[in-house]
Amino acid sequence: MIKLFSNIRKKLLAEGKTANYLKYAIGEIVLVMIGILLALQVNSWNQSRLERIDEKNILAKLHDEFLENKNEVNKSTAIFKSAMNANIVLMSLVGSDTEELQKHDLDSLFYESLPSMQIVFSNNTIKNIVLSGKLNVIKNPEIIQLINQWEAHTVLLKEREQILSQWLNNQLIPFISDYVAFKEIDHNGNMPWSGKSKLKPDYHTLFQQLKYENILDNVLWYHNKNRISLEMADDLIEKIIDATKSYN
């Protein structure tokens, strides 16, 4: 093709047809520019097509990941509710006499009130999106906003979880350790080291102390904060699942 154009130009110059040569040269330039524009357009279309494929794959993974997170929220919510209920019962028993305390399985209540858990969400897809700089591949502004909200909320949820854990480990557990037998409490979890203690717990003295009631009040306060955070997390998860379901 290039050789053909070159031959035409030579022929026009040889015949002295300068005006025709100029017209032809301009036409050739226009053709070249059109060819470049078409190539750029094809390249842009191809790039856009690849981005849409990438977006679909990312959002499909995001959808599956948040289905997992939904299960994690449900599991964590159930554990927190059980712990809250146990602590509410324990606080209602503060000030009770020995006869009333003996009506309850206190070891079981203590075990339920001290959940050994950590909320672990699946965030690999979001991390990969942020680290790879592919957030701009997602064209749905609602999904981008939900991702940003989710990242901020998981930070808040983790902070509240840590505050509760610190209060339990630094305030509640040290305080009750003089009155309860953790060895007997752990029997409710079938721990290999659990069993009957050779020492006698003093539940009555524990439940006569205002400080214990106040510590439990704070435990419930932090549990409630976590409950609210989990409800908000569940709401965000539902929105993300709904926004990404068409890509799955």
N, C-alpha and C positions, 0 to 999 in steps of 0.2 A: 504494500500500500504506500509506504514512504517512498519507494523507488518510483512508483507511478506518479506521485505528486511532483517528485523531482524532475522527472522527464517532461511533464506538462509545463513546469516553470521554464525549463531550458528551451522548449519549443517556442513558447510565447516570446521569450527574450530574443531568440534567434530570428524570429519573424518580425521583430521590432514592434510588436503589439504591447507597448508599455502600459497603456491604459487598461487593457484586458488583463495584463500581468498583475497590476495593482489590485484590480477587482478580485482576481483569483486568489492573490495572497491574503487579502482581507477575508475572503470566504474560507480560506484554509485555516486562518487564525480562529475564525468563528467556530469552525468544525472542531478544532483542537480544544477550544474552551468548552464547547458543549460536551465533548468527550470527557474532559476533566470533571465537569460538573456532574455528569452522569455517573462517573466512577465514584465521586465523593458521595453522591446520593445513594448508590448501591452499598458503599461501605457503611454509610450512616444507617441505612435500613438493616444491614446485616448486624451491625453493632447493637441496634435497638432490639432486634430479634433475640440476640444472645442475652441481652439484659433482661428481657421478659422471661426467657427460660430460666435464667438465674434467679429472678424474683420469685417465680412460681416454685422453684425448688426450695428456696429459703423459707417462704411462707408455709409450704407444706411441712417442712421440718419444724417450724415454729408452732404450727397447729398441733402436731404430734407431741411436741415437748410440753405444751401447756395442758394437754390432756393428762400427762403425767403429773404436772404441777397441781391439777385439780384433785387428783388422788392424794397427793401429799398434804394439801390443805384440809381435805376431809379427815384424813388420819390425825393430823395435828390438832384440828378443832375438837375431835372426839376426846383426845387425851387431855387437852386443856379444860374442857367442860367437866370431865371426870375429876380432875384435880381441884377445880373450883368447887364442885359440889362437896368433895371430901373436906376441903378447908372450911366451907360454910358450916358443915355439921360439927367439925372440931371447934370452931369459934362459938357455936351455939351451946357447946358443953362447958365452956369456961364458967367457973363458979358452981358447977354441979357437985353434988356429994358423991361419995364412993358408990352408993347403991345405984345411982343413975348412970355413972360411968361404966359400971359393970354390965349394963344392958347393951353396950355397944362393943363391936369388935374394933378396938382402938388400933391395934397393930395393922389391921387391914386399911383403916382410914388413914393412918400415917403413910402407909405404902402408896396409896392412891394419891395422897396430897403432895407427894414428892416425885413427880414424873421425871424419869431419866430419858430425856429425848432432846433432839436438835432438829430444827426444821431445815431440810435440805431440798432446795428447789433445783430443777434442771434448767440451767441457763447457758448451755453450751452454744446454742444457735445465736442468741443475742450477743454473747461474748465474741463469737466469730464475726458477726456483722460489724460490730464496733471496731474490733482490731483490724479487720481487713478493709475498713472504710467503705463497706458496701451498703451503708444505710441509705445512700442516695439512689440505690437500685430500686428500693421500695417506693412506688409512686403513690400509694394510698396514704394521704396525710393523717388519717385517723389511726392507722396502724403504727405509724411513726410516733404519734403522740402517746399511744397506749404503751409502746415499748419504753419511751422515756419515763412515763408515769410508773411503770413496773420497776424499772431500775431504781428510781427514787424510793419507791415503797418498800422494796426488799431491804434497802439500807435501814429504813425506819424500823421494819419488823425485826431485823437482826439486832438493832440497838435495844429494842424493848425486851427481846428474848434474853439478851445479856444482862440487862438490869434486873430482871426477875431471877435469873440464875445467881447473880451476885448476892442478891438479898437472901435467897435461900441458903447459899453456902456460907455467907459471912454473918448473917443475923439469926435466921431461924434454926438451922441445924446446930450451931454451937450452943444456942440457948437450950434446946430440948435434950441435948446429948447427956445432960446430968440426970435426966428423969426417965428416959425411954431406953429400951434395949433394941438397938438397930439389928442385932442378930436375930431377934424374934420378928421384927418388922420385915426383914428380908425373906423370911420364910414364905411370905405371900407371893414372892417372885421366884420361888423354887431355887434360890441361890445355893450353890453347893456348900457354902460355909454357914448357912443359916441353921437355926435350931433354937432349942430352949436355952436361955442364958442361966448361968449359975448364980447370977446376981438378980435381985428383985427390982424391977422398975418402980418408980414412984409417980404414977400418973396423977394421983390425987393432988399432990403438991404442985405439979405442973399446972393443973387446971384451976388452981386457986390464985394464979398470978395475973395481974392486970397487964404486965409487960408482955406476957404470952398472947393475950388477946390483941394487944396493939400490933405485935409482930404479925399475927395472922391477918389483921385488918390490912396491913400493907401488902402482904402476900396476895390477898384478894384484889387489892387495887391494881397491882402489876399484872395479875392474871386477867383482869378485865381489860386492861390496855392491850394485852396480847390478843384477847378475844376479838376486840374491835378491829385490830390490825389484820387478823385472819379473815374477818368478814369483808374488809376492804380488798384484801388480796384475792379472795374468792370472786368478788365482783369484777375486778380487773381481768382475772383469768377468763371468766365467762365472756367478757367483751372481746378479748383477744381470740378466743376459740371461735366466736361467732364471726369476727372480721376476717378470719383466715380459712374458714371452712370451705369456701369455694375453690381454694387452691389445693385442697387435699385430694 
